[in-house]
Amino acid sequence: MIGSLRGKLIEKNAPDVLIEVNGVGYELSMPMSSFYNLPEIGGEVFVYTCFVVREDAQLLFGFTSREAKVLFKELIKVSGIGPKIALAILSSFNPGQFVNAVKNDSINSIVKVPGIGKKTAERLVIEIKDRVSSWKINDAGSIESSAGDPKLPAEDTGVVIDSDVESQAVQALVALGYKPTQAASSVHKLYRDGMSVQDVIKVALKSI
């Protein structure tokens, strides 16, 4: 799974952005809370990512904080909350504000999010409250533990595509018909310093 990206910001047209990593362009959608933190076009950017596979589409979402990514993944587990509404929530609240709203049963503030009615807000609070009950919020509205480190569910860090050889190998495997997540995961596990693109592809084809 592609867990994060570091590269050059090529385009940004809210909520969508294009990030180039070693010659490969990644299109992703972001909540406005993350979008506003982006640099100018041409600047270097690092984003956490979440890859969502649906029957009719494969979607990549980006976030400028790990808290936002983790909360997004929790939100889309809730019945009736898809990626579009999850992005709307994270565009209206920062992660800390939303967790506080859930803990305080602030239905009136949640229904202000476009696409969320009272019944959806009530169900959202009920379903997600237990999952975020242990998250601590500091004075700045960020999520942390008493020790100052983010108190969030453990998750796989994913694959960071920042090697030119790895990037080209992934691109080649995708061109051969393999899924982007499958190709990226295989290449990341098998790549060793000194390997050429051809070496990586040969080894990957034997393991996929």
N, C-alpha and C positions, 0 to 999 in steps of 0.2 A: 504494500500500500504506500502511495506517495503521501508522506506525513508532513512535509514542508518543502518549500522552494526558496532558493536564493538566486536572484538574477536582476536583470535590468527591466525597469518598468517601461513598456513600449506604448501602451494605450491605457486610458482610463475614461470610461463613460459610465457613470454610476447606474447600476451597481456592478457593472462588469469591468474587468481589467485584463490586460494581456501582459504576461511576464515572460521574457526570453531568458532561457537557461542554456548556455552553451549552444546556441543556434536553434533550439527547440522552443516554440512559443506555446505557453500554457494559458488557456482562457479560463477564467474563474469569476465567480460572483462573490461579492462581499457585503456584509452589513455596513450601513453608513458610518457606524461608530469606528469601524476599521478603515473604511474608505478615506475618511478625513485625515487619517494618520499617514497616508501614503506620501512619498516624496514627489517632486516634480517629474514629468516625463523625462526619461533618460537616467534617472537616479537608481541606485541600487536599493533593492527591497527584499526583505525576508518576511515570509508569511507562513503560518501554520495552515495546513490544508485538510479538508475532509472530502473524500471521494464517495459520491452517492450513486448507486446503480439502480435504475428503474427499468421496467419492461421496455419503455420507449426512449430512454435516454441514459447517458452516463454524464453526471454533473460533478464539477469540481468547485468547491467553495473555499474561500481564503479568509484568514483572520490575522490581525496583527498582535493578538495576545493568545496565550494558551488557554486562559480562562474562557475566552469567547468560543474557542473551538470545542472545548469540553462541554460547555453549556449548550451549544448548538447540537451536539451529538445526543445530549440528554433530551432536548426539546423534541427532536424528530422521532423519539421513541414513544412519545405521547400520542394516543389515538386522536386523529383529526388534525395533527400538527405536521405539516409537510415542510420541506426546505424553504419555500417561499414565505410562509408565516413565521418560521424560525428566524429568517433574516429580518423580517419586519420587527420582531420582538427585539433582536439585538441592535436594530437601528434606532429603536425608541428608548432602550435602556442600556447602560453598560452592565456587565455581568453582576457586579455587586448590587446595583440598584434593583435588578430583576430578582435576585435571590432574596433581598430584603422584602420586596413586594410580596413574594410567595410566602415567606415566613410570617408576614403580618396580615396575610389574607387580604391584600389590597386589590380586590376585584375591580374596583372603580378605576384604578390606574392602568390595569392590564387591558380593560376593554377599550381603552383609547388607542390601542395598537390597531392599525388597519387590518380588517379581515377577522378580527376576534370579537365575538359576541359574548354576552354574559354567560351563557351555558358553556361555551368553549373555555372561557376564562376560569370558571368554577372547576371544570373537569381538569384543566391544566394544573391548577393549584393542588388539587387532590392527588393527581398522579405523580407530580414531580416533587412534592414537598418532602417526602421521606428521603429522596435521593440527594437533596441539597441541604438537609437539616444540619449536617456536620460542617458545612462550609462556613468559615469565619470571614467577616467583612471588616476591613480597617476603616479609618477615618476618611481615606481618599476614595472609598468605594470599591477597592480591590479585594479579591478573595485571597485570604491567607490563613495560616495556622497561627497559634500563639507564638510559635518560634519564628514567624516571619516568612515562612516558605508557603507556597501555594498548597492549600489542603484540598486537593482534587482527586477524583478517582484515578487509579493507575491506568495507563494506556500505553499501547505500543507507540514508540516514537515515529515509526514509519520509515520511509526511505527519503533521504535528502539527495536530490539529483544535482550534484555540483561538480562531477567529473566529466570532462569532454568525452573520454572513451566510453564511460557508462551511458552518457546521454545518447551518443551515436548508436550504441548497441541496442538501447531501448527503442530508439526510433526505427531501427532496422527490423527488430522483432515485431513491432506494431505493424509495420508495412507488410510483414509476412502473415498477418492475420491474428496475432496474439493480442489479448486484452492488455491495455496499458498498465493496469495494476499487476497483472501476472508477469509481464515483461520486466517491469521495474523491480519487483520483488526478487525475481530470479537473478537478474544482473547484479543487483546489490549484494546478494549472498555469495555469488561466485567470483566477482571481480577481485583481482589482486594487482598490486602495483607492478607495472612492467608489462601487463597484458595488452595486446593490441585489440582493436575493435573486432577483428576476425576471430581472435582467440576466444573472446568473451562470447561471441555469437555461437561458435561451435560448441562450447561447453554448455551454454544455456539451452541450445536445441536438444542436447542429450538429456537434460534434466527436467525440462518442461513436460 
